[in-house]
């Protein structure tokens, strides 16, 4: 029983040592002795993830408003707004000649 406990303790020491070395390397980046490459790479990775989330949001909004095709899956308020614009003549180029 005692040998089993010693073996398990000796196996846990490298794991704790690895965790402590990772923790010390990450916390060592805070302060005057940080590695600029570590900071830049982490910033670039985070920035790339944030930009991809923003881009997915823009694409999702575009698909929500316009649909996959011209008249597919558009929301009702977009169709109502288009109908209002057509009835009021909003956004149309006048073709009576006096504006040209």
N, CA, C and O atoms as a Tinker XYZ file with bonds, in Angstrom:
   400  protein
     1  N      0.830000   -1.193000    0.000000    73     2
     2  CA     0.000000    0.000000    0.000000    64     1     3
     3  C      0.865000    1.245000    0.000000    63     2     4     5
     4  O      0.595000    2.200000   -0.728000    81     3
     5  N      1.888000    1.230000    0.804000    73     3     6
     6  CA     2.772000    2.378000    0.922000    64     5     7
     7  C      3.544000    2.603000   -0.379000    63     6     8     9
     8  O      3.803000    3.745000   -0.756000    81     7
     9  N      3.910000    1.522000   -1.061000    73     7    10
    10  CA     4.644000    1.626000   -2.324000    64     9    11
    11  C      3.743000    2.231000   -3.402000    63    10    12    13
    12  O      4.207000    3.011000   -4.234000    81    11
    13  N      2.482000    1.878000   -3.387000    73    11    14
    14  CA     1.532000    2.411000   -4.362000    64    13    15
    15  C      1.364000    3.916000   -4.179000    63    14    16    17
    16  O      1.287000    4.655000   -5.161000    81    15
    17  N      1.308000    4.370000   -2.941000    73    15    18
    18  CA     1.184000    5.801000   -2.666000    64    17    19
    19  C      2.434000    6.532000   -3.129000    63    18    20    21
    20  O      2.336000    7.615000   -3.706000    81    19
    21  N      3.618000    5.954000   -2.884000    73    19    22
    22  CA     4.860000    6.592000   -3.317000    64    21    23
    23  C      4.948000    6.683000   -4.836000    63    22    24    25
    24  O      5.431000    7.679000   -5.375000    81    23
    25  N      4.485000    5.650000   -5.522000    73    23    26
    26  CA     4.527000    5.666000   -6.983000    64    25    27
    27  C      3.587000    6.735000   -7.529000    63    26    28    29
    28  O      3.944000    7.456000   -8.461000    81    27
    29  N      2.391000    6.844000   -6.958000    73    27    30
    30  CA     1.444000    7.852000   -7.441000    64    29    31
    31  C      1.956000    9.259000   -7.153000    63    30    32    33
    32  O      1.759000   10.171000   -7.956000    81    31
    33  N      2.622000    9.439000   -5.990000    73    31    34
    34  CA     3.176000   10.753000   -5.688000    64    33    35
    35  C      4.321000   11.089000   -6.627000    63    34    36    37
    36  O      4.448000   12.236000   -7.055000    81    35
    37  N      5.151000   10.117000   -6.954000    73    35    38
    38  CA     6.272000   10.392000   -7.847000    64    37    39
    39  C      5.799000   10.647000   -9.276000    63    38    40    41
    40  O      6.483000   11.325000  -10.042000    81    39
    41  N      4.635000   10.109000   -9.641000    73    39    42
    42  CA     4.094000   10.388000  -10.965000    64    41    43
    43  C      3.454000   11.768000  -11.039000    63    42    44    45
    44  O      3.394000   12.358000  -12.118000    81    43
    45  N      2.980000   12.288000   -9.927000    73    43    46
    46  CA     2.325000   13.588000   -9.918000    64    45    47
    47  C      3.317000   14.743000   -9.919000    63    46    48    49
    48  O      2.962000   15.853000  -10.316000    81    47
    49  N      4.549000   14.507000   -9.485000    73    47    50
    50  CA     5.529000   15.594000   -9.398000    64    49    51
    51  C      5.824000   16.198000  -10.772000    63    50    52    53
    52  O      5.850000   17.424000  -10.877000    81    51
    53  N      6.047000   15.414000  -11.832000    73    51    54
    54  CA     6.286000   16.050000  -13.141000    64    53    55
    55  C      5.084000   16.830000  -13.661000    63    54    56    57
    56  O      5.246000   17.843000  -14.342000    81    55
    57  N      3.880000   16.362000  -13.343000    73    55    58
    58  CA     2.681000   17.082000  -13.788000    64    57    59
    59  C      2.600000   18.433000  -13.095000    63    58    60    61
    60  O      2.335000   19.447000  -13.739000    81    59
    61  N      2.829000   18.453000  -11.783000    73    59    62
    62  CA     2.815000   19.730000  -11.067000    64    61    63
    63  C      3.941000   20.635000  -11.537000    63    62    64    65
    64  O      3.760000   21.847000  -11.656000    81    63
    65  N      5.097000   20.053000  -11.805000    73    63    66
    66  CA     6.218000   20.850000  -12.305000    64    65    67
    67  C      5.920000   21.471000  -13.656000    63    66    68    69
    68  O      6.274000   22.622000  -13.911000    81    67
    69  N      5.272000   20.712000  -14.515000    73    67    70
    70  CA     4.897000   21.236000  -15.831000    64    69    71
    71  C      3.883000   22.357000  -15.699000    63    70    72    73
    72  O      3.998000   23.390000  -16.359000    81    71
    73  N      2.885000   22.152000  -14.842000    73    71    74
    74  CA     1.884000   23.201000  -14.639000    64    73    75
    75  C      2.502000   24.461000  -14.058000    63    74    76    77
    76  O      2.157000   25.571000  -14.464000    81    75
    77  N      3.418000   24.292000  -13.105000    73    75    78
    78  CA     4.067000   25.461000  -12.520000    64    77    79
    79  C      4.949000   26.182000  -13.528000    63    78    80    81
    80  O      5.012000   27.411000  -13.521000    81    79
    81  N      5.625000   25.445000  -14.388000    73    79    82
    82  CA     6.467000   26.106000  -15.392000    64    81    83
    83  C      5.616000   26.849000  -16.419000    63    82    84    85
    84  O      5.983000   27.939000  -16.858000    81    83
    85  N      4.484000   26.264000  -16.803000    73    83    86
    86  CA     3.581000   26.965000  -17.727000    64    85    87
    87  C      3.019000   28.209000  -17.062000    63    86    88    89
    88  O      2.956000   29.275000  -17.674000    81    87
    89  N      2.611000   28.072000  -15.803000    73    87    90
    90  CA     2.062000   29.212000  -15.082000    64    89    91
    91  C      3.098000   30.317000  -14.916000    63    90    92    93
    92  O      2.779000   31.494000  -15.079000    81    91
    93  N      4.329000   29.950000  -14.594000    73    91    94
    94  CA     5.356000   30.972000  -14.414000    64    93    95
    95  C      5.723000   31.632000  -15.738000    63    94    96    97
    96  O      6.045000   32.820000  -15.766000    81    95
    97  N      5.677000   30.875000  -16.842000    73    95    98
    98  CA     5.998000   31.497000  -18.134000    64    97    99
    99  C      4.894000   32.442000  -18.578000    63    98   100   101
   100  O      5.170000   33.463000  -19.207000    81    99
   101  N      3.648000   32.113000  -18.258000    73    99   102
   102  CA     2.544000   32.997000  -18.641000    64   101   103
   103  C      2.507000   34.223000  -17.742000    63   102   104   105
   104  O      2.336000   35.339000  -18.232000    81   103
   105  N      2.664000   34.038000  -16.436000    73   103   106
   106  CA     2.640000   35.194000  -15.537000    64   105   107
   107  C      3.901000   36.025000  -15.672000    63   106   108   109
   108  O      3.897000   37.199000  -15.302000    81   107
   109  N      4.979000   35.454000  -16.189000    73   107   110
   110  CA     6.187000   36.229000  -16.424000    64   109   111
   111  C      6.041000   37.213000  -17.565000    63   110   112   113
   112  O      6.875000   38.104000  -17.726000    81   111
   113  N      4.985000   37.062000  -18.365000    73   111   114
   114  CA     4.757000   38.000000  -19.463000    64   113   115
   115  C      4.177000   39.317000  -18.970000    63   114   116   117
   116  O      4.172000   40.306000  -19.703000    81   115
   117  N      3.692000   39.338000  -17.748000    73   115   118
   118  CA     3.143000   40.562000  -17.168000    64   117   119
   119  C      4.270000   41.265000  -16.431000    63   118   120   121
   120  O      4.868000   40.697000  -15.517000    81   119
   121  N      4.554000   42.473000  -16.816000    73   119   122
   122  CA     5.627000   43.216000  -16.166000    64   121   123
   123  C      6.686000   43.646000  -17.160000    63   122   124   125
   124  O      6.482000   43.560000  -18.371000    81   123
   125  N      7.818000   44.109000  -16.650000    73   123   126
   126  CA     8.837000   44.670000  -17.550000    64   125   127
   127  C      9.628000   43.629000  -18.331000    63   126   128   129
   128  O     10.300000   43.982000  -19.300000    81   127
   129  N      9.571000   42.371000  -17.947000    73   127   130
   130  CA    10.392000   41.367000  -18.632000    64   129   131
   131  C      9.549000   40.451000  -19.512000    63   130   132   133
   132  O      9.784000   39.243000  -19.553000    81   131
   133  N      8.563000   41.020000  -20.220000    73   131   134
   134  CA     7.719000   40.183000  -21.061000    64   133   135
   135  C      8.411000   39.948000  -22.400000    63   134   136   137
   136  O      9.292000   40.705000  -22.808000    81   135
   137  N      7.996000   38.902000  -23.055000    73   135   138
   138  CA     8.520000   38.570000  -24.375000    64   137   139
   139  C      7.605000   39.211000  -25.420000    63   138   140   141
   140  O      6.429000   38.855000  -25.492000    81   139
   141  N      8.101000   40.132000  -26.218000    73   139   142
   142  CA     7.220000   40.807000  -27.187000    64   141   143
   143  C      6.607000   39.845000  -28.197000    63   142   144   145
   144  O      5.474000   40.047000  -28.634000    81   143
   145  N      7.337000   38.809000  -28.569000    73   143   146
   146  CA     6.798000   37.860000  -29.536000    64   145   147
   147  C      5.599000   37.116000  -28.955000    63   146   148   149
   148  O      4.609000   36.896000  -29.653000    81   147
   149  N      5.683000   36.728000  -27.684000    73   147   150
   150  CA     4.565000   36.053000  -27.018000    64   149   151
   151  C      3.341000   36.968000  -26.991000    63   150   152   153
   152  O      2.230000   36.536000  -27.297000    81   151
   153  N      3.547000   38.218000  -26.629000    73   151   154
   154  CA     2.444000   39.172000  -26.542000    64   153   155
   155  C      1.837000   39.417000  -27.919000    63   154   156   157
   156  O      0.615000   39.432000  -28.065000    81   155
   157  N      2.678000   39.609000  -28.923000    73   155   158
   158  CA     2.172000   39.889000  -30.264000    64   157   159
   159  C      1.399000   38.710000  -30.831000    63   158   160   161
   160  O      0.342000   38.888000  -31.436000    81   159
   161  N      1.922000   37.515000  -30.638000    73   159   162
   162  CA     1.239000   36.338000  -31.174000    64   161   163
   163  C     -0.108000   36.152000  -30.485000    63   162   164   165
   164  O     -1.102000   35.850000  -31.146000    81   163
   165  N     -0.154000   36.326000  -29.179000    73   163   166
   166  CA    -1.429000   36.196000  -28.472000    64   165   167
   167  C     -2.413000   37.268000  -28.932000    63   166   168   169
   168  O     -3.603000   36.997000  -29.088000    81   167
   169  N     -1.917000   38.483000  -29.147000    73   167   170
   170  CA    -2.784000   39.563000  -29.607000    64   169   171
   171  C     -3.296000   39.287000  -31.015000    63   170   172   173
   172  O     -4.466000   39.538000  -31.304000    81   171
   173  N     -2.446000   38.779000  -31.890000    73   171   174
   174  CA    -2.870000   38.469000  -33.250000    64   173   175
   175  C     -3.899000   37.344000  -33.263000    63   174   176   177
   176  O     -4.868000   37.398000  -34.020000    81   175
   177  N     -3.694000   36.332000  -32.435000    73   175   178
   178  CA    -4.661000   35.234000  -32.381000    64   177   179
   179  C     -6.008000   35.742000  -31.874000    63   178   180   181
   180  O     -7.049000   35.419000  -32.445000    81   179
   181  N     -5.991000   36.538000  -30.801000    73   179   182
   182  CA    -7.240000   37.071000  -30.257000    64   181   183
   183  C     -7.909000   38.007000  -31.262000    63   182   184   185
   184  O     -9.126000   37.957000  -31.440000    81   183
   185  N     -7.122000   38.857000  -31.919000    73   183   186
   186  CA    -7.682000   39.763000  -32.913000    64   185   187
   187  C     -8.278000   39.027000  -34.094000    63   186   188   189
   188  O     -9.321000   39.424000  -34.613000    81   187
   189  N     -7.632000   37.964000  -34.522000    73   187   190
   190  CA    -8.162000   37.168000  -35.629000    64   189   191
   191  C     -9.475000   36.503000  -35.236000    63   190   192   193
   192  O    -10.407000   36.441000  -36.039000    81   191
   193  N     -9.550000   36.009000  -34.011000    73   191   194
   194  CA   -10.799000   35.394000  -33.556000    64   193   195
   195  C    -11.918000   36.430000  -33.474000    63   194   196   197
   196  O    -13.047000   36.153000  -33.881000    81   195
   197  N    -11.619000   37.612000  -32.954000    73   195   198
   198  CA   -12.645000   38.647000  -32.855000    64   197   199
   199  C    -13.098000   39.115000  -34.237000    63   198   200   201
   200  O    -14.287000   39.352000  -34.452000    81   199
   201  N    -12.156000   39.249000  -35.176000    73   199   202
   202  CA   -12.534000   39.660000  -36.527000    64   201   203
   203  C    -13.395000   38.602000  -37.204000    63   202   204   205
   204  O    -14.336000   38.937000  -37.923000    81   203
   205  N    -13.082000   37.333000  -36.982000    73   203   206
   206  CA   -13.893000   36.282000  -37.603000    64   205   207
   207  C    -15.298000   36.259000  -37.013000    63   206   208   209
   208  O    -16.265000   36.010000  -37.733000    81   207
   209  N    -15.425000   36.515000  -35.715000    73   207   210
   210  CA   -16.755000   36.580000  -35.102000    64   209   211
   211  C    -17.538000   37.763000  -35.665000    63   210   212   213
   212  O    -18.730000   37.643000  -35.947000    81   211
   213  N    -16.869000   38.911000  -35.829000    73   211   214
   214  CA   -17.521000   40.079000  -36.418000    64   213   215
   215  C    -17.958000   39.787000  -37.848000    63   214   216   217
   216  O    -19.071000   40.133000  -38.243000    81   215
   217  N    -17.084000   39.149000  -38.623000    73   215   218
   218  CA   -17.406000   38.848000  -40.011000    64   217   219
   219  C    -18.574000   37.871000  -40.107000    63   218   220   221
   220  O    -19.434000   38.021000  -40.975000    81   219
   221  N    -18.613000   36.880000  -39.230000    73   219   222
   222  CA   -19.747000   35.957000  -39.222000    64   221   223
   223  C    -21.045000   36.674000  -38.854000    63   222   224   225
   224  O    -22.106000   36.350000  -39.386000    81   223
   225  N    -20.962000   37.646000  -37.946000    73   223   226
   226  CA   -22.146000   38.429000  -37.601000    64   225   227
   227  C    -22.656000   39.242000  -38.773000    63   226   228   229
   228  O    -23.863000   39.306000  -39.008000    81   227
   229  N    -21.745000   39.866000  -39.514000    73   227   230
   230  CA   -22.144000   40.652000  -40.686000    64   229   231
   231  C    -22.754000   39.750000  -41.752000    63   230   232   233
   232  O    -23.773000   40.097000  -42.349000    81   231
   233  N    -22.143000   38.607000  -41.993000    73   231   234
   234  CA   -22.678000   37.669000  -42.986000    64   233   235
   235  C    -24.048000   37.153000  -42.546000    63   234   236   237
   236  O    -24.958000   37.039000  -43.367000    81   235
   237  N    -24.201000   36.841000  -41.252000    73   235   238
   238  CA   -25.490000   36.378000  -40.752000    64   237   239
   239  C    -26.576000   37.434000  -40.875000    63   238   240   241
   240  O    -27.718000   37.115000  -41.206000    81   239
   241  N    -26.227000   38.700000  -40.609000    73   239   242
   242  CA   -27.213000   39.776000  -40.751000    64   241   243
   243  C    -27.591000   39.958000  -42.215000    63   242   244   245
   244  O    -28.766000   40.151000  -42.529000    81   243
   245  N    -26.617000   39.899000  -43.110000    73   243   246
   246  CA   -26.890000   40.046000  -44.539000    64   245   247
   247  C    -27.833000   38.940000  -45.024000    63   246   248   249
   248  O    -28.771000   39.206000  -45.776000    81   247
   249  N    -27.584000   37.708000  -44.592000    73   247   250
   250  CA   -28.445000   36.595000  -45.002000    64   249   251
   251  C    -29.829000   36.745000  -44.388000    63   250   252   253
   252  O    -30.829000   36.391000  -45.012000    81   251
   253  N    -29.892000   37.271000  -43.156000    73   251   254
   254  CA   -31.190000   37.451000  -42.497000    64   253   255
   255  C    -32.033000   38.489000  -43.221000    63   254   256   257
   256  O    -33.241000   38.309000  -43.374000    81   255
   257  N    -31.410000   39.571000  -43.667000    73   255   258
   258  CA   -32.170000   40.636000  -44.324000    64   257   259
   259  C    -32.459000   40.287000  -45.774000    63   258   260   261
   260  O    -33.593000   40.439000  -46.229000    81   259
   261  N    -31.461000   39.825000  -46.503000    73   259   262
   262  CA   -31.611000   39.633000  -47.941000    64   261   263
   263  C    -31.982000   38.216000  -48.328000    63   262   264   265
   264  O    -32.481000   38.002000  -49.433000    81   263
   265  N    -31.764000   37.266000  -47.485000    73   263   266
   266  CA   -32.057000   35.884000  -47.836000    64   265   267
   267  C    -30.954000   35.281000  -48.677000    63   266   268   269
   268  O    -30.027000   35.970000  -49.104000    81   267
   269  N    -31.067000   33.975000  -48.909000    73   267   270
   270  CA   -30.039000   33.291000  -49.704000    64   269   271
   271  C    -30.105000   33.706000  -51.160000    63   270   272   273
   272  O    -29.069000   33.883000  -51.800000    81   271
   273  N    -31.313000   33.864000  -51.695000    73   271   274
   274  CA   -31.485000   34.285000  -53.081000    64   273   275
   275  C    -32.323000   35.558000  -53.084000    63   274   276   277
   276  O    -32.524000   36.168000  -52.033000    81   275
   277  N    -32.816000   35.964000  -54.254000    73   275   278
   278  CA   -33.486000   37.265000  -54.337000    64   277   279
   279  C    -34.740000   37.328000  -53.473000    63   278   280   281
   280  O    -34.894000   38.262000  -52.686000    81   279
   281  N    -35.633000   36.361000  -53.601000    73   279   282
   282  CA   -36.880000   36.416000  -52.833000    64   281   283
   283  C    -37.013000   35.259000  -51.853000    63   282   284   285
   284  O    -38.127000   34.944000  -51.433000    81   283
   285  N    -35.932000   34.629000  -51.485000    73   283   286
   286  CA   -36.000000   33.493000  -50.570000    64   285   287
   287  C    -35.769000   33.954000  -49.141000    63   286   288   289
   288  O    -34.846000   34.720000  -48.863000    81   287
   289  N    -36.601000   33.488000  -48.259000    73   287   290
   290  CA   -36.386000   33.586000  -46.813000    64   289   291
   291  C    -36.167000   35.011000  -46.313000    63   290   292   293
   292  O    -35.485000   35.215000  -45.308000    81   291
   293  N    -36.725000   35.978000  -46.988000    73   291   294
   294  CA   -36.593000   37.340000  -46.488000    64   293   295
   295  C    -37.576000   37.534000  -45.344000    63   294   296   297
   296  O    -38.631000   36.902000  -45.305000    81   295
   297  N    -37.227000   38.399000  -44.428000    73   295   298
   298  CA   -38.134000   38.644000  -43.316000    64   297   299
   299  C    -39.294000   39.520000  -43.774000    63   298   300   301
   300  O    -39.193000   40.249000  -44.761000    81   299
   301  N    -40.387000   39.434000  -43.044000    73   299   302
   302  CA   -41.592000   40.144000  -43.433000    64   301   303
   303  C    -41.404000   41.656000  -43.386000    63   302   304   305
   304  O    -41.939000   42.370000  -44.234000    81   303
   305  N    -40.649000   42.152000  -42.407000    73   303   306
   306  CA   -40.487000   43.600000  -42.301000    64   305   307
   307  C    -39.672000   44.163000  -43.457000    63   306   308   309
   308  O    -39.842000   45.325000  -43.828000    81   307
   309  N    -38.792000   43.352000  -44.027000    73   307   310
   310  CA   -38.030000   43.819000  -45.186000    64   309   311
   311  C    -38.953000   43.933000  -46.391000    63   310   312   313
   312  O    -38.861000   44.893000  -47.155000    81   311
   313  N    -39.844000   42.957000  -46.566000    73   311   314
   314  CA   -40.799000   43.029000  -47.674000    64   313   315
   315  C    -41.766000   44.190000  -47.494000    63   314   316   317
   316  O    -42.113000   44.866000  -48.463000    81   315
   317  N    -42.209000   44.429000  -46.248000    73   315   318
   318  CA   -43.101000   45.560000  -46.000000    64   317   319
   319  C    -42.399000   46.886000  -46.274000    63   318   320   321
   320  O    -42.996000   47.811000  -46.825000    81   319
   321  N    -41.140000   46.969000  -45.890000    73   319   322
   322  CA   -40.383000   48.188000  -46.140000    64   321   323
   323  C    -40.177000   48.403000  -47.640000    63   322   324   325
   324  O    -40.272000   49.531000  -48.121000    81   323
   325  N    -39.899000   47.337000  -48.373000    73   323   326
   326  CA   -39.761000   47.457000  -49.826000    64   325   327
   327  C    -41.070000   47.900000  -50.469000    63   326   328   329
   328  O    -41.072000   48.728000  -51.379000    81   327
   329  N    -42.182000   47.344000  -49.991000    73   327   330
   330  CA   -43.481000   47.760000  -50.518000    64   329   331
   331  C    -43.765000   49.223000  -50.233000    63   330   332   333
   332  O    -44.299000   49.933000  -51.085000    81   331
   333  N    -43.409000   49.679000  -49.032000    73   331   334
   334  CA   -43.600000   51.091000  -48.687000    64   333   335
   335  C    -42.746000   51.984000  -49.584000    63   334   336   337
   336  O    -43.214000   53.018000  -50.061000    81   335
   337  N    -41.501000   51.586000  -49.812000    73   335   338
   338  CA   -40.627000   52.386000  -50.675000    64   337   339
   339  C    -41.159000   52.442000  -52.105000    63   338   340   341
   340  O    -41.068000   53.475000  -52.769000    81   339
   341  N    -41.719000   51.315000  -52.578000    73   339   342
   342  CA   -42.264000   51.311000  -53.933000    64   341   343
   343  C    -43.518000   52.173000  -54.026000    63   342   344   345
   344  O    -43.717000   52.866000  -55.024000    81   343
   345  N    -44.374000   52.140000  -52.990000    73   343   346
   346  CA   -45.598000   52.944000  -53.017000    64   345   347
   347  C    -45.291000   54.434000  -52.949000    63   346   348   349
   348  O    -45.931000   55.232000  -53.635000    81   347
   349  N    -44.323000   54.811000  -52.132000    73   347   350
   350  CA   -43.994000   56.223000  -51.957000    64   349   351
   351  C    -42.999000   56.729000  -52.995000    63   350   352   353
   352  O    -42.770000   57.934000  -53.101000    81   351
   353  N    -42.415000   55.827000  -53.749000    73   351   354
   354  CA   -41.427000   56.237000  -54.742000    64   353   355
   355  C    -40.098000   56.631000  -54.139000    63   354   356   357
   356  O    -39.349000   57.406000  -54.735000    81   355
   357  N    -39.797000   56.105000  -52.959000    73   355   358
   358  CA   -38.550000   56.448000  -52.287000    64   357   359
   359  C    -37.417000   55.638000  -52.903000    63   358   360   361
   360  O    -37.538000   54.428000  -53.091000    81   359
   361  N    -36.323000   56.310000  -53.213000    73   359   362
   362  CA   -35.152000   55.627000  -53.726000    64   361   363
   363  C    -35.157000   55.426000  -55.224000    63   362   364   365
   364  O    -34.221000   54.843000  -55.770000    81   363
   365  N    -36.203000   55.902000  -55.908000    73   363   366
   366  CA   -36.248000   55.762000  -57.356000    64   365   367
   367  C    -35.594000   56.969000  -58.012000    63   366   368   369
   368  O    -35.679000   58.082000  -57.494000    81   367
   369  N    -34.953000   56.757000  -59.132000    73   367   370
   370  CA   -34.350000   57.857000  -59.881000    64   369   371
   371  C    -35.436000   58.464000  -60.766000    63   370   372   373
   372  O    -36.039000   57.748000  -61.566000    81   371
   373  N    -35.697000   59.756000  -60.644000    73   371   374
   374  CA   -36.738000   60.374000  -61.484000    64   373   375
   375  C    -36.291000   60.397000  -62.948000    63   374   376   377
   376  O    -35.144000   60.716000  -63.263000    81   375
   377  N    -37.212000   60.057000  -63.812000    73   375   378
   378  CA   -36.859000   59.976000  -65.230000    64   377   379
   379  C    -37.671000   60.961000  -66.065000    63   378   380   381
   380  O    -37.871000   60.737000  -67.259000    81   379
   381  N    -38.145000   62.055000  -65.449000    73   379   382
   382  CA   -38.914000   63.021000  -66.228000    64   381   383
   383  C    -38.023000   64.047000  -66.917000    63   382   384   385
   384  O    -38.531000   64.906000  -67.638000    81   383
   385  N    -36.740000   63.986000  -66.720000    73   383   386
   386  CA   -35.820000   64.813000  -67.481000    64   385   387
   387  C    -35.415000   66.111000  -66.828000    63   386   388   389
   388  O    -34.428000   66.710000  -67.256000    81   387
   389  N    -36.125000   66.587000  -65.807000    73   387   390
   390  CA   -35.771000   67.896000  -65.265000    64   389   391
   391  C    -34.603000   67.828000  -64.275000    63   390   392   393
   392  O    -34.051000   68.869000  -63.917000    81   391
   393  N    -34.216000   66.633000  -63.824000    73   391   394
   394  CA   -33.096000   66.517000  -62.898000    64   393   395
   395  C    -31.799000   66.185000  -63.612000    63   394   396   397
   396  O    -30.768000   66.048000  -62.955000    81   395
   397  N    -31.809000   66.052000  -64.919000    73   395   398
   398  CA   -30.608000   65.599000  -65.621000    64   397   399
   399  C    -29.912000   66.760000  -66.263000    63   398   400
   400  O    -28.876000   66.582000  -66.904000    81   399
